[in-house]
Amino acid sequence: MANKSEPKQQWNRNCPYLKEQLIVNKLKLVFGIIIFLSNVSIVYSQNKTSIFKDSTDNALDLSNFLTKKKGILPVIVPITEPAVGYGAVVAGLYFVPKKEAKQQPDIIAAAAGITSNGTWLVGGGYVGFWKEDKIRYRGVAGYGNVALDFYLLGSKSVRVNLNTFLFLQQANFRLGKSDFFLGAKYQLAKITIPIFKDSELIDPIDLESWNSGISFITEFDNLNNFLSPTKGARVHLSYDQNLEALGSTKTWGKLKFFTHLYFPVNKTWIPALRVESSLATGKPPFYARPFVYLRGVPALRYQGDLIMLAETEQLFNITPRWGILGFTGIGTAFDSLENMKSDEIVWNVGGGFRYLIARVLGLKVGADVGRGPEDWAFYVTIGTAWLK
């Protein structure tokens, strides 16, 4: 059967009142940051050339700072994912502008994070849109210790520490002038797991393993913005194959499909739909099995060889800058293709807000509050919550 959980009974952390207060406090923090930045922009706008204001509406905006001044956007993102506890990621984003203002800028990022359950990480990456968007490149490298709760005993969770090194290189190539892409990816990961309680439940090989594999990617993408799309579609199909011939400890693979659809009714109402499925092949490590990822549902709570999910998001723009949204979805995990029986349909529901922080880049930031079968969760978003 696919892994699932029962609500955890922990001291006062699961008290409904305290949980609601935590969420309210975090929402106040997000709004406070925006108000603080607004005041900073006023201080710096004694002349009409403030780099923190948009001349079109006099609102807080980072477009000039990120493009014309070539500034680094400092970001502090609270981590509230139930699977890793509370914490924060501190990052710097550098946008590399193109000669044509309408072209998507390249993005260079460096980040470090830590959470309350002992998780920590450092890393960096580069996202490039080259040759007038004919080539899309991604490169990522990072190292950290990730403490996660896995459900190896059905409804009982087991805390596992994964000492992880990751290296990834990916390039997609546009076919002619169309919106179709073909690409490939190479990914290398070294995972070391200290002995833990109930470690006899997993394959001993998984305690220290290399995962080295290549991916073949097909994609259709005509989204109007990479970071915060409001119109268009992205349809992705890929197959990852880890091979012993490439240095992998095991031979296993993963077939992935997802689609993101944005179909605006008008400038005010923008509905969106996300459909996703993932299938593991061979005998993947226990930590690499697909899982249902929905806002409000802890990562890895529902794992299986096959997962399927769907989520809709409805954005309502109150002003050109501010918007509110609601979302809901369902998903399920199957233990294997031979046992296509799911014990539970996972659901989520929630809402949030968005603020257009960089009009020229089309970049929105905001926060979401989501509820799943077991608990509430709070998320800070930079760009779309479905960013992949």
C-alpha positions in Angstrom: 0.0 0.0 0.0 1.1 3.6 -0.6 2.6 5.3 2.4 0.3 7.6 4.4 0.2 9.0 7.9 -1.9 9.7 10.9 -1.8 13.1 12.6 1.2 13.5 14.9 0.6 14.3 18.5 3.4 16.7 19.5 3.4 19.0 22.5 1.9 22.4 21.8 3.1 22.6 18.2 -0.1 20.9 17.0 -2.4 23.0 19.1 -4.9 24.5 16.6 -4.8 27.9 18.2 -1.0 28.1 18.3 -0.8 26.9 14.7 -3.3 29.6 13.6 -1.2 32.2 15.4 2.0 31.0 13.7 0.4 31.4 10.3 -1.0 34.8 11.2 2.4 36.0 12.5 4.1 34.8 9.3 1.5 36.6 7.2 2.2 39.7 9.2 5.9 39.3 8.6 5.4 39.1 4.8 3.2 42.2 4.8 5.6 43.9 7.1 8.5 43.3 4.7 6.5 44.7 1.8 5.5 47.8 3.9 9.2 48.2 5.0 10.4 48.1 1.5 7.8 50.6 0.5 9.0 53.0 3.2 12.6 52.4 2.0 11.6 53.4 -1.5 10.0 56.6 -0.2 13.2 57.5 1.6 15.2 56.9 -1.5 12.7 58.8 -3.8 13.5 62.3 -2.8 14.3 62.7 -6.5 12.3 61.2 -9.3 14.8 58.6 -10.2 14.3 56.2 -7.3 15.5 52.7 -8.3 12.9 51.2 -6.0 9.8 52.8 -7.6 8.0 52.4 -10.9 7.5 55.7 -12.7 4.2 54.4 -14.2 2.4 54.1 -10.9 4.8 55.3 -8.2 4.6 51.9 -6.5 7.3 49.8 -4.9 9.1 48.0 -7.8 12.5 46.4 -8.2 12.7 46.4 -12.0 15.2 49.3 -12.3 17.3 48.0 -9.4 17.5 44.5 -11.0 18.0 45.4 -14.6 19.4 48.9 -15.1 21.4 49.0 -11.9 22.3 45.3 -12.2 21.6 44.8 -8.5 21.5 41.6 -6.5 18.1 40.8 -5.1 18.5 39.6 -1.5 15.9 37.1 -0.5 15.0 35.7 2.8 12.4 33.0 2.4 10.9 31.3 5.5 10.8 27.5 5.2 7.6 26.1 6.5 7.5 22.8 4.8 6.2 20.3 7.4 8.6 17.6 6.2 11.7 19.6 7.2 10.5 22.0 9.9 10.7 25.7 10.3 13.6 27.7 9.1 14.8 30.1 6.4 16.8 30.2 3.1 19.0 33.3 2.5 19.6 33.8 -1.2 20.9 36.3 -3.7 19.5 36.5 -7.2 21.3 38.4 -9.9 19.3 39.1 -13.1 21.5 39.3 -16.3 19.6 41.6 -18.6 19.5 41.2 -22.4 19.8 43.8 -25.1 16.2 43.4 -25.9 14.0 44.4 -22.9 11.4 41.8 -23.8 13.8 38.9 -23.6 13.9 36.8 -20.5 17.0 37.7 -18.4 19.4 35.0 -17.2 19.4 34.3 -13.5 22.3 33.6 -11.2 21.5 32.4 -7.7 23.4 31.5 -4.5 21.7 30.3 -1.4 22.1 28.8 2.1 19.4 27.5 4.4 18.8 25.9 7.8 15.7 24.5 9.5 14.6 23.5 13.0 15.0 19.7 12.4 18.7 20.0 11.6 18.5 20.4 7.9 21.0 22.7 6.3 22.2 23.3 2.7 24.3 25.5 0.5 24.3 25.8 -3.2 24.1 27.8 -6.4 22.7 27.8 -9.9 22.4 29.4 -13.3 19.3 29.6 -15.5 20.1 30.8 -19.0 18.0 31.8 -22.0 20.5 31.9 -24.9 20.5 32.6 -28.6 17.3 34.6 -28.4 15.7 31.8 -26.3 16.7 29.1 -28.7 18.7 27.4 -26.0 17.5 27.1 -22.3 20.2 26.1 -19.9 20.2 25.1 -16.2 23.1 24.3 -13.9 22.9 23.5 -10.2 25.4 22.4 -7.6 24.8 22.0 -3.9 25.6 20.2 -0.7 23.7 19.7 2.6 22.2 17.5 5.2 18.5 17.0 4.7 16.5 15.5 7.6 13.2 14.1 6.3 10.4 12.0 7.7 9.7 8.9 5.7 6.8 6.5 6.2 8.5 3.2 6.1 6.2 1.7 8.6 2.9 2.7 7.0 1.4 5.5 9.2 4.5 5.8 11.5 7.2 8.2 10.4 10.9 7.6 10.6 13.4 10.5 10.7 16.2 10.0 8.2 19.3 12.2 7.6 20.5 12.4 4.0 24.0 13.9 3.5 23.6 15.0 -0.1 25.8 16.3 -2.8 24.1 17.3 -6.1 25.4 18.3 -9.5 23.0 18.9 -12.5 23.5 20.1 -16.1 20.5 20.5 -18.5 20.0 22.1 -21.9 16.8 22.3 -24.0 16.9 23.3 -27.7 14.0 25.0 -29.5 12.8 23.3 -32.7 13.0 26.0 -35.4 10.6 28.8 -34.5 8.1 26.6 -32.8 7.4 26.3 -29.1 8.6 22.7 -29.0 11.9 21.8 -27.3 14.1 18.7 -27.1 16.7 18.4 -24.4 18.9 16.3 -22.2 20.0 16.4 -18.6 22.8 14.8 -16.6 22.4 14.5 -12.8 24.9 13.2 -10.2 24.0 12.8 -6.6 26.0 11.2 -3.7 23.8 10.2 -0.7 25.1 9.1 2.6 22.7 8.0 5.4 23.9 7.5 9.0 22.5 4.4 10.7 19.1 5.2 12.1 16.3 3.4 14.1 14.5 1.0 11.8 17.3 1.2 9.2 16.8 -2.5 8.7 13.6 -1.7 6.8 15.6 -0.3 3.8 18.1 -1.8 1.4 21.5 -1.5 3.0 22.9 -0.4 -0.4 20.8 2.8 0.0 22.8 3.9 3.1 25.7 5.0 0.8 24.9 5.3 -2.8 25.7 7.2 -6.0 22.9 8.2 -8.4 24.3 9.0 -11.9 22.0 9.3 -14.9 20.9 11.0 -18.0 17.5 12.3 -19.0 15.7 12.8 -22.3 13.3 15.7 -22.3 10.4 16.8 -24.6 8.5 20.0 -23.9 6.0 22.4 -25.3 6.2 25.9 -23.7 4.5 29.1 -24.8 4.1 30.6 -21.3 4.2 34.4 -21.4 6.6 34.5 -18.4 9.0 32.0 -16.9 8.7 33.1 -13.3 5.1 34.3 -12.9 3.1 33.1 -16.0 -0.5 34.3 -16.5 -1.1 32.9 -20.0 -0.1 29.9 -22.1 0.8 26.3 -21.5 3.8 24.2 -20.6 3.6 20.4 -21.3 6.6 18.3 -20.1 7.5 14.7 -20.6 10.9 13.3 -19.6 12.6 10.0 -18.7 15.5 9.8 -16.2 17.7 6.7 -16.3 20.4 6.1 -13.7 22.9 3.6 -15.0 25.6 1.6 -13.3 27.7 2.2 -16.4 27.7 5.9 -15.5 28.7 5.2 -11.9 25.2 4.8 -10.3 25.0 2.2 -7.5 21.7 1.0 -8.9 20.0 1.0 -12.3 16.6 2.7 -12.0 14.6 5.3 -13.7 11.7 7.7 -13.5 9.1 8.8 -16.1 7.7 12.3 -15.4 4.8 14.2 -17.0 3.3 17.5 -16.0 1.3 20.3 -17.6 0.7 23.8 -16.4 -2.2 25.7 -18.2 -3.0 29.4 -17.8 -6.1 30.6 -19.6 -7.1 34.2 -18.5 -10.8 35.0 -18.8 -9.9 38.7 -18.6 -7.3 40.9 -16.9 -8.9 40.3 -13.5 -9.6 36.6 -13.4 -6.8 34.1 -14.4 -7.6 30.4 -13.9 -4.8 27.9 -14.0 -4.6 24.1 -14.0 -1.7 21.7 -13.0 -1.8 18.0 -13.9 1.2 15.8 -12.9 2.2 12.1 -12.8 5.4 10.3 -12.1 6.3 6.6 -12.4 9.4 4.9 -11.0 11.1 2.0 -12.9 13.5 -0.6 -11.7 14.3 -0.5 -8.0 14.9 3.1 -7.0 16.3 4.0 -3.5 13.5 4.5 -1.0 14.1 8.3 -0.9 13.7 8.6 -4.7 10.2 7.2 -5.1 7.7 9.7 -6.4 5.5 11.5 -3.9 2.3 13.7 -3.9 3.3 17.3 -3.8 0.4 19.7 -3.0 0.5 22.8 -0.9 -0.7 21.8 2.6 0.5 18.2 2.2 3.9 17.5 3.7 6.5 16.3 1.2 7.1 12.5 1.2 3.9 11.8 3.3 2.4 9.9 0.3 4.9 8.0 -1.7 4.6 5.2 -4.2 6.0 3.9 -7.5 3.2 5.9 -9.3 1.6 9.2 -8.2 -1.0 11.3 -9.9 -2.3 14.7 -9.0 -4.3 17.7 -10.2 -4.5 21.2 -8.8 -6.3 24.3 -9.9 -5.4 27.9 -8.9 -7.7 30.9 -9.4 -6.0 34.3 -9.4 -8.0 37.5 -9.0 -6.2 40.8 -9.7 -7.6 43.4 -7.4 -5.2 46.1 -8.8 -2.4 46.0 -11.4 -0.1 45.2 -8.5 -2.1 43.2 -6.0 -4.0 39.9 -6.4 -5.6 37.2 -4.3 -5.8 33.6 -5.2 -7.4 30.3 -4.1 -6.3 26.8 -4.9 -7.5 23.2 -4.4 -6.3 19.8 -5.7 -6.4 16.1 -5.3 -3.7 13.4 -5.6 -3.0 9.8 -4.9 0.0 7.4 -4.7 0.0 3.7 -5.8 2.5 1.3 -4.2 3.2 -0.4 -7.5 1.8 -1.0 -11.0 0.9 -4.5 -9.9 -1.1 -3.1 -7.0 -3.1 -0.2 -8.5 -5.1 0.3 -5.3 -4.9 3.6 -3.3 -6.0 3.7 0.3 -6.7 7.4 0.3 -7.3 10.3 -2.1 -5.2 13.2 -0.8 -6.7 16.7 -1.0 -5.6 20.3 -0.4 -7.3 23.7 -0.2 -6.0 27.2 0.5 -5.4 30.7 -0.6 -2.9 33.5 -0.7 -1.9 36.8 -2.2 0.5 38.1 -4.9 2.3 41.4 -5.4 4.0 42.4 -8.7 7.4 43.3 -7.3 9.2 43.7 -10.7 6.8 44.8 -13.5 9.4 44.7 -16.3 10.3 41.1 -15.4 6.8 40.1 -14.6 7.9 38.8 -11.2 5.4 38.3 -8.4 5.9 37.5 -4.8 3.5 36.5 -2.1 2.4 33.9 0.4 0.0 31.0 0.6 -1.8 29.1 3.4 -2.8 25.5 2.6 -4.6 22.8 4.4 -4.3 19.0 3.7 -5.8 15.9 5.3 -3.6 16.3 8.4 -2.5 19.9 8.9 -2.1 23.5 7.9 1.1 24.8 6.2 2.4 28.3 5.2 4.5 29.1 2.1 6.3 32.1 0.8 6.4 32.2 -3.0 8.8 33.9 -5.4 7.3 33.5 -8.8 4.7 30.7 -9.4 4.2 28.1 -6.7 4.5 25.5 -9.6 8.0 26.6 -10.7 10.0 23.6 -12.0 
